[in-house]
């Protein structure tokens, strides 16, 4: 094997001295999670975090539920629950279903923890002291039918940019433009449908993004983000950054700690990103770790965030501006991995229109590894991806059953038949074997490069390439034809196949962890670690080691 790569040879690999913080966009507790949430946030975060742990990095993977906001008040009203009971109900559902999909967060908390209340209020006070908050009297829509001011997410209408008919008062989900309710055409109340909305005056606090633009430009200058993220950032930084309202006329949320604002709370998009720091702080305190090593900018931690493209502007511009304006040496994100949308059979996921598969239903229909594999190998990195049930079935049967499962099954069954239940003792490797080892090493190198570079889809394709090469190796060498006349060569072929199975196990554990754990049980007397090697090792599974037949890794989908 010619290559001699180690972690230091991969340009995007973090230094082993660095702590790695990974986060994904916080799900709202206003209903059930669907496959799009998994594909655009949780799975990429989990894949990367698991990989780094297996490479020996010190990793904290942090996420939690967004417990605040107008959408949650609407949901609670619809279900006849208090906002607290409603949010706790869906918080527990989210935790439960993420566990079933093996999402390995070190903490899954919520924005309503005291650490986030304290940190949000502290940062707001600093912004005020530093001259980046301004009080304004503004006009907001008021609904007499609902008897309340309508926050941006409580209003829908026609987008002024693309004419999408169900644009929200804060953002159009179709074209991605950030909006104000007054910009909508034909606005109406999302609560009651009231179209006779009245503009009334109310006082609020605004973050002066324009004043913070020089700080943002300096911070963004050295960022090298993916095309999705970079494109959105470039578009926003080209235009004037307007003051952005950070308070709301609501009762549920983080209270505003200033005089004459007693009946207002912070806008959900102000306190929610701050919760990344608050949740990390809570996790550190629970583990007796100094939080400042992780949430302060001391050059010891790298922070990578994963999220759908609709969340990028808040995390790449508005949230960093908040932390820069507070000027308290907070840790800022180093990398944002932006992903596109997952659609279902050509339509946008919609609970009300009965479009899509929700996680609670999906896990009852399919093994979690099937869904993990399909969503990652079709990760919507460069464009939206359309989930089709028929294509899902074909992919699982071809890749997981016919390629991976078939290889493991026939290697273990054939070996048990001719060599009892022991890993065969190899003899001399041929020149063709050495060339094959170089090929495997090349794929393993690509796998590392893609994982470190956050090329989610390509890293999964590398894992699949290893499976394909394993099948090609055994097919080309035909041990079933030579076993009676050349047991030594047959033993060598099968020995190599066992080493491949262990390499499969290690590299696929971030991708399909349940299946990797099944392969760990192949050698019950050998306690194997999960370290992903820099080099393909031909002596991980010792010759003569007892093994068990592994059959039916996956159920075939009909």
C-alpha positions in Angstrom: 0.0 0.0 0.0 1.7 3.2 -1.2 -0.2 5.9 0.5 0.9 7.0 4.0 -1.8 9.5 5.0 -2.5 10.5 8.5 -4.9 13.1 9.9 -2.3 15.9 9.4 -2.3 15.2 5.6 -6.0 16.1 5.2 -6.1 19.9 4.8 -9.6 20.3 6.5 -8.8 18.1 9.4 -8.9 20.0 12.8 -5.8 19.8 14.9 -6.0 17.0 17.5 -5.4 19.7 20.1 -8.8 21.4 19.2 -12.0 20.8 21.0 -14.9 20.4 18.6 -18.4 21.8 19.2 -21.1 20.6 16.8 -24.6 22.0 16.8 -27.7 21.8 14.6 -30.7 24.1 14.2 -33.1 23.9 17.1 -36.4 22.3 16.3 -39.6 24.1 17.3 -41.9 22.3 19.7 -44.9 23.1 17.6 -45.6 19.7 16.2 -44.0 16.5 14.9 -40.7 16.2 13.2 -40.5 14.9 9.7 -37.8 13.4 7.5 -36.8 16.8 6.2 -35.7 17.9 9.7 -33.6 14.7 10.0 -31.9 15.2 6.6 -31.2 18.9 6.9 -30.1 19.1 10.5 -29.8 16.1 12.8 -28.2 13.4 10.6 -25.3 15.5 9.2 -24.5 16.7 12.7 -24.6 13.2 14.1 -22.6 11.7 11.2 -19.8 14.3 11.7 -19.8 14.1 15.5 -19.6 10.3 15.5 -16.8 10.4 12.9 -14.8 12.8 15.0 -15.3 10.8 18.2 -14.1 7.7 16.4 -11.0 9.6 15.2 -10.2 10.5 18.8 -11.3 14.1 19.0 -12.8 15.7 22.1 -16.4 16.5 20.9 -19.5 18.1 22.4 -22.6 17.8 20.2 -25.3 20.2 21.4 -28.9 20.7 20.5 -32.2 21.4 22.1 -35.8 22.3 21.5 -36.9 25.9 20.7 -39.6 26.3 23.3 -40.6 29.9 22.6 -42.3 31.8 19.8 -45.8 32.6 18.4 -46.1 29.3 16.6 -46.0 27.4 19.9 -48.7 29.7 21.4 -50.9 28.9 18.3 -50.3 25.1 18.7 -51.2 25.2 22.4 -54.4 27.1 21.6 -55.4 24.6 19.0 -54.9 21.6 21.3 -56.5 23.3 24.3 -53.3 23.1 26.4 -51.3 25.6 28.4 -48.2 26.7 26.5 -46.0 25.0 29.1 -47.9 21.7 28.9 -47.9 21.8 25.1 -44.2 22.6 24.7 -43.2 19.9 27.2 -45.4 17.4 25.4 -43.6 17.9 22.1 -40.2 18.3 23.8 -40.6 14.7 25.1 -41.8 13.5 21.7 -38.7 15.0 19.9 -36.3 13.4 22.4 -38.0 10.0 22.1 -37.9 9.9 18.3 -34.3 11.2 18.1 -33.2 8.4 20.3 -34.9 5.9 18.0 -32.8 7.3 15.1 -29.6 7.1 17.2 -28.9 10.8 17.2 -26.0 11.0 19.6 -26.2 14.5 21.1 -24.3 15.0 24.3 -27.1 17.1 25.4 -30.6 17.8 24.0 -31.9 20.6 26.1 -34.4 23.5 25.6 -34.4 27.2 25.3 -36.4 27.6 28.5 -33.5 26.6 30.8 -32.4 29.2 33.3 -29.0 29.4 31.8 -30.5 30.7 28.6 -32.7 33.2 30.3 -29.7 34.5 32.2 -27.4 34.6 29.2 -30.0 36.2 26.9 -30.7 39.0 29.3 -27.0 39.5 30.0 -26.2 39.8 26.3 -29.1 42.2 25.7 -27.9 44.4 28.5 -24.4 44.5 26.9 -25.8 45.4 23.5 -27.7 48.3 25.1 -24.7 49.5 27.0 -22.6 49.3 23.8 -25.1 51.3 21.8 -26.4 48.6 19.5 -30.0 48.6 20.7 -32.5 51.3 20.0 -36.1 51.8 21.1 -38.6 52.6 18.4 -42.4 53.1 18.4 -43.7 51.1 15.5 -47.0 50.1 13.9 -48.0 46.5 14.2 -51.0 44.6 13.0 -53.7 44.2 15.6 -56.6 41.7 15.2 -59.8 42.6 17.0 -61.1 39.1 16.4 -58.0 37.7 18.2 -57.7 40.7 20.6 -54.0 40.8 20.3 -51.0 42.2 18.4 -50.0 39.8 15.7 -46.3 38.9 15.7 -44.7 38.2 12.3 -45.3 34.4 12.5 -48.9 35.0 13.3 -49.5 36.7 10.0 -49.5 35.2 6.5 -50.0 36.7 3.1 -48.7 36.9 -0.4 -44.9 37.3 -0.8 -44.1 40.7 -2.5 -41.0 39.1 -4.2 -42.3 35.8 -5.6 -46.1 35.9 -5.0 -46.0 32.8 -2.9 -49.5 32.7 -1.3 -48.5 31.5 2.2 -45.5 33.6 3.1 -45.1 34.3 6.8 -44.7 37.7 8.3 -41.0 37.1 8.9 -39.9 35.0 6.0 -41.0 33.5 2.7 -40.3 29.7 2.7 -40.4 29.6 -1.1 -37.9 32.3 -2.1 -36.1 32.7 1.3 -36.5 36.4 1.6 -36.8 37.9 5.1 -39.9 40.0 5.4 -41.9 42.3 7.6 -45.6 41.8 8.0 -46.3 45.2 6.4 -44.5 44.0 3.2 -47.0 41.1 2.7 -49.8 41.5 0.3 -53.3 40.6 1.5 -52.2 39.8 5.1 -54.4 37.8 7.4 -54.3 36.4 10.9 -52.9 32.8 11.1 -54.9 32.3 14.3 -58.4 33.2 13.2 -58.1 34.1 9.5 -59.1 37.7 10.2 -58.4 39.8 7.2 -59.5 43.1 8.7 -56.2 43.8 10.4 -55.5 47.3 12.0 -52.1 48.9 12.3 -51.6 50.1 15.9 -48.6 51.7 17.6 -46.4 49.8 20.1 -42.8 50.2 21.4 -40.0 47.7 20.8 -36.2 47.3 20.9 -34.2 47.0 17.6 -30.8 45.5 17.0 -28.8 48.0 14.9 -27.4 45.7 12.3 -26.1 48.5 10.1 -23.9 49.8 12.9 -22.6 46.2 13.4 -21.8 45.7 9.7 -18.1 46.6 9.9 -17.6 44.1 12.7 -19.4 41.5 10.6 -17.4 42.2 7.5 -14.1 41.8 9.4 -15.3 38.6 10.9 -16.6 37.2 7.6 -13.5 38.1 5.7 -11.7 34.8 6.3 -14.7 32.4 6.3 -14.6 29.7 3.6 -18.1 28.2 3.7 -19.9 25.9 1.4 -21.6 27.4 -1.7 -25.1 27.4 -0.2 -24.0 29.3 2.9 -21.6 31.6 1.1 -24.2 32.5 -1.5 -26.7 33.6 1.1 -24.2 35.6 3.1 -22.8 37.3 0.0 -26.3 38.4 -1.0 -27.1 39.8 2.4 -23.8 41.6 2.9 -24.2 43.4 -0.5 -27.2 45.4 0.7 -28.0 47.7 3.6 -28.5 45.8 6.9 -31.6 47.2 8.5 -32.4 47.5 12.2 -34.2 44.3 13.3 -36.8 44.1 16.0 -35.8 41.7 18.9 -38.8 42.0 21.2 -42.4 40.8 21.0 -45.8 41.5 22.6 -46.1 38.0 24.0 -46.1 36.5 27.5 -44.3 33.2 26.7 -40.5 33.6 26.3 -37.5 35.2 27.9 -38.6 38.5 29.6 -37.1 41.7 28.5 -35.2 43.1 31.6 -35.6 46.8 30.9 -38.0 49.4 32.4 -41.3 49.9 30.5 -40.8 46.5 28.7 -42.3 44.4 31.5 -45.0 42.9 29.3 -42.7 41.9 26.4 -40.4 39.0 25.7 -37.4 38.6 23.4 -38.0 37.5 19.8 -37.5 33.8 19.5 -34.7 34.4 16.9 -32.8 36.5 19.6 -32.8 34.0 22.4 -32.8 30.7 20.5 -29.2 31.0 19.0 -27.9 32.2 22.3 -29.2 28.9 23.7 -26.3 27.1 21.9 -24.0 28.7 24.3 -26.4 28.3 27.3 -26.9 24.6 26.6 -23.2 24.0 26.2 -22.6 25.8 29.5 -25.2 23.6 31.2 -23.6 20.5 29.7 -20.1 21.6 30.9 -21.3 22.4 34.4 -23.1 19.0 34.6 -19.8 17.3 33.7 -17.6 19.5 35.9 -15.9 21.0 32.9 -15.0 24.7 32.6 -17.6 26.2 30.2 -15.2 29.0 29.2 -13.1 26.4 27.4 -16.0 25.9 25.0 -18.1 29.1 24.9 -15.4 31.7 25.0 -13.1 32.5 22.1 -9.8 31.2 23.5 -8.6 29.5 20.3 -9.0 26.0 21.8 -12.4 25.2 20.3 -13.8 24.8 16.7 -17.6 25.2 16.3 -19.4 23.7 13.3 -23.1 24.2 12.8 -25.5 22.2 10.5 -28.8 23.6 9.3 -31.3 24.0 6.4 -30.8 27.0 4.1 -33.8 28.8 5.6 -31.9 29.2 8.9 -28.6 30.3 7.4 -29.1 34.1 7.5 -29.9 34.1 11.2 -26.8 32.0 12.1 -24.3 33.6 9.7 -25.3 37.3 10.1 -27.8 38.1 12.8 -26.5 35.8 15.6 -22.8 36.6 15.0 -23.7 40.4 15.0 -25.4 39.9 18.4 -22.3 38.3 19.9 -19.9 40.8 18.3 -22.0 43.7 19.5 -22.0 42.3 23.1 -18.2 42.3 22.9 -17.7 39.6 25.6 -15.3 37.4 23.8 -18.0 34.8 23.0 -17.1 31.9 20.8 -18.4 32.4 17.3 -19.1 29.7 14.8 -16.2 28.6 12.5 -18.1 26.7 9.9 -21.8 26.6 8.8 -22.8 23.6 6.7 -25.9 24.7 4.9 -28.3 22.2 3.4 -31.2 22.4 1.0 -34.7 21.0 1.4 -36.0 17.5 1.4 -39.3 17.2 -0.5 -41.6 14.2 -0.6 -42.8 12.8 -3.9 -42.5 16.2 -5.5 -44.2 18.2 -2.8 -43.2 20.1 0.3 -43.7 18.3 3.6 -47.0 19.4 5.0 -48.8 17.9 8.0 -52.1 19.7 7.1 -52.0 18.4 3.6 -51.0 14.9 4.6 -47.7 15.1 2.6 -44.6 13.3 3.8 -43.6 10.8 6.4 -43.1 11.9 10.0 -40.5 10.4 12.2 -42.8 8.8 14.6 -44.4 6.9 11.7 -41.2 6.3 9.7 -39.5 4.4 12.6 -42.5 2.1 12.8 -42.2 1.3 9.0 -38.4 1.0 8.5 -35.2 0.2 10.4 -33.6 3.5 11.5 -30.4 2.6 9.6 -32.3 2.3 6.4 -33.6 5.9 6.7 -30.2 7.2 7.9 -28.4 5.6 5.0 -30.9 6.8 2.4 -31.1 10.4 3.7 -27.3 10.8 4.0 -26.3 9.2 0.7 -28.9 11.5 -0.9 -28.1 14.5 1.3 -29.5 17.7 -0.2 -26.2 19.5 -0.1 -26.2 21.2 -3.5 -29.9 21.1 -4.4 -33.2 20.1 -3.0 -33.8 16.3 -3.0 -37.1 14.6 -3.6 -37.8 11.6 -1.4 -39.5 8.9 -3.5 -40.7 5.7 -1.7 -40.0 3.5 -4.7 -36.4 4.8 -5.1 -35.9 4.4 -1.3 -37.0 0.8 -1.6 -34.7 0.1 -4.6 -31.7 1.8 -2.9 -32.0 -0.1 0.3 -32.4 -3.5 -1.4 -29.5 -2.8 -3.8 -27.0 -1.2 -1.4 -27.8 -2.5 2.1 -29.1 -6.0 1.2 -27.4 -7.0 -2.1 -24.1 -5.2 -1.6 -23.3 -5.0 2.1 -25.5 -7.7 3.5 -24.7 -10.2 0.8 -21.0 -9.8 1.1 -21.0 -10.3 4.9 -23.3 -13.3 4.6 -21.5 -15.2 2.0 -18.0 -14.6 3.5 -19.1 -15.8 6.9 -21.2 -18.7 5.6 -18.5 -19.9 3.1 -15.7 -19.6 5.7 -17.8 -21.6 8.3 -18.4 -24.3 5.7 -14.7 -24.9 4.8 -12.7 -23.5 7.7 -15.0 -24.1 10.6 -15.7 -20.9 12.6 -12.2 -19.5 12.6 -10.8 -16.6 10.7 -8.6 -18.4 8.1 -4.8 -18.2 8.3 -3.4 -16.3 5.3 -0.5 -17.2 3.2 1.4 -15.0 0.7 -0.3 -12.0 -0.8 -0.2 -11.7 -4.6 0.6 -8.6 -6.6 -3.1 -8.3 -7.5 -3.8 -8.3 -3.7 -1.3 -5.5 -3.1 -2.9 -3.5 -5.9 -6.3 -4.1 -4.4 -5.0 -2.9 -1.0 -3.9 0.3 -2.6 -7.3 0.8 -4.1 -9.0 0.3 -0.7 -6.5 2.8 0.8 -7.3 5.3 -1.9 -11.0 5.1 -1.1 -10.3 5.3 2.7 -8.3 8.5 2.0 -11.1 10.0 0.0 -13.5 9.0 2.9 -11.4 11.0 5.3 -11.1 14.0 3.0 -14.8 14.1 2.5 -15.7 13.7 6.1 -13.3 16.4 7.2 -14.5 18.7 4.4 -18.2 18.1 5.4 -19.0 16.5 2.0 -21.7 14.4 3.6 -23.1 12.7 0.5 -19.6 11.8 -0.9 -18.5 10.3 2.4 -21.4 7.9 2.3 -20.6 7.1 -1.3 -17.0 6.3 -0.2 -18.4 3.8 2.3 -20.6 2.2 -0.4 -17.5 2.1 -2.7 -15.7 0.0 -0.1 -18.6 -2.5 -0.1 -18.6 -2.6 -3.9 -14.9 -3.3 -3.9 -15.3 -6.1 -1.4 -17.8 -7.8 -3.6 -15.7 -7.3 -6.7 -12.7 -8.8 -4.9 -14.4 -12.0 -3.8 -16.2 -12.3 -7.2 -12.9 -11.9 -9.1 -11.0 -14.4 -6.9 -13.8 -17.0 -6.9 -12.8 -18.9 -3.7 -15.7 -21.3 -4.3 -13.9 -22.6 -7.4 -10.4 -23.0 -5.9 -11.2 -24.2 -2.4 -10.7 -27.9 -3.2 -7.4 -27.5 -5.0 -5.9 -24.5 -3.3 -6.9 -24.1 0.3 -4.0 -21.7 1.1 -5.1 -19.2 -1.5 -8.7 -19.6 -0.5 -7.7 -18.9 3.1 -5.8 -15.8 2.1 -8.8 -14.5 0.1 -11.2 -15.0 3.0 -8.7 -13.5 5.5 -8.7 -10.3 3.4 -12.5 -10.4 3.3 -12.7 -10.5 7.1 -10.4 -7.5 7.4 -12.6 -5.7 4.9 -15.7 -6.5 7.0 -14.0 -4.8 10.0 -13.1 -1.8 7.9 -16.8 -1.6 6.8 -17.9 -1.7 10.4 -15.7 1.1 11.5 -16.3 3.5 8.6 -20.0 2.9 8.5 -20.6 3.3 12.2 -21.2 7.1 11.9 -23.6 6.4 9.0 -25.5 3.2 10.2 -24.6 2.6 13.8 -27.0 -0.3 14.5 -25.6 -2.3 11.7 -22.0 -1.6 12.7 -22.9 -2.9 16.2 -24.3 -6.1 14.7 -21.0 -6.6 12.9 -19.1 -6.1 16.2 -20.8 -9.3 17.5 -19.3 -11.3 14.6 -16.3 -12.0 16.8 -17.8 -12.4 20.3 -14.5 -13.1 22.1 -12.7 -10.1 20.6 -13.4 -6.7 22.1 -13.0 -4.4 19.1 -12.8 -0.7 19.3 -14.5 1.7 16.9 -11.4 3.7 15.8 -11.5 4.6 12.1 -7.9 3.8 10.9 -5.9 6.1 8.8 -4.6 3.0 7.0 -6.2 -0.2 5.9 -5.0 -2.8 8.5 -4.6 -6.4 7.5 -4.3 -7.7 11.0 -7.3 -6.3 12.9 -9.2 -9.6 13.0 -6.5 -12.1 14.1 -6.1 -15.3 12.1 -7.7 -18.1 14.0 -10.2 -15.9 15.8 -13.6 -17.4 16.5 -16.4 -15.8 14.5 -20.2 -16.1 14.2 -22.2 -16.2 10.9 -23.8 -12.9 10.2 -27.0 -13.2 8.1 -29.9 -10.9 7.2 -28.4 -7.6 8.3 -31.5 -6.0 6.7 -35.0 -7.0 5.8 -35.6 -6.8 2.1 -38.2 -4.2 1.2 -41.1 -5.4 -1.0 
